[in-house]
Amino acid sequence: MTIRSNPPGARVFLEDKEIGFTPVSTDFTYYGTREITLVKDGYETATIFQPVRKPWYQYLPFEFFADNLSPAKINNRHEFNYQLEPLRIEPQDDILNRGWELRNAAQIPE
């Protein structure tokens, strides 16, 4: 499995285990939905639940032949590309105003 990001150099976590910086490749032993988290300074942290589908030869009855009788080792490669969004920085005044609005709406005394 190869994971790339635009821009490159994002820190990659696969099921909360760090595997490196994009572009990065790692082996995997099972298919299904994988949790991929990309972290890079100046960009929003992205958490993606990426489905990794089985190839046709991993379904019965082909699986038996592919795993046991194939003359060559079969490698299944998946490549995923992600676009990172720039970090949105809200002005401090906007954040404080929203806080005051929430406090007033909840009628919490100071």
Secondary structure by P-SEA (a helix, b strand, c coil): cbbbccccccbbbccccccccccbbbbbccccbbbbbbbbccccbbbbbccccccccccaaaaaaaaccccbbbbbbbbbbbbbbccccccaaaaaaaaaaaaaaacccc
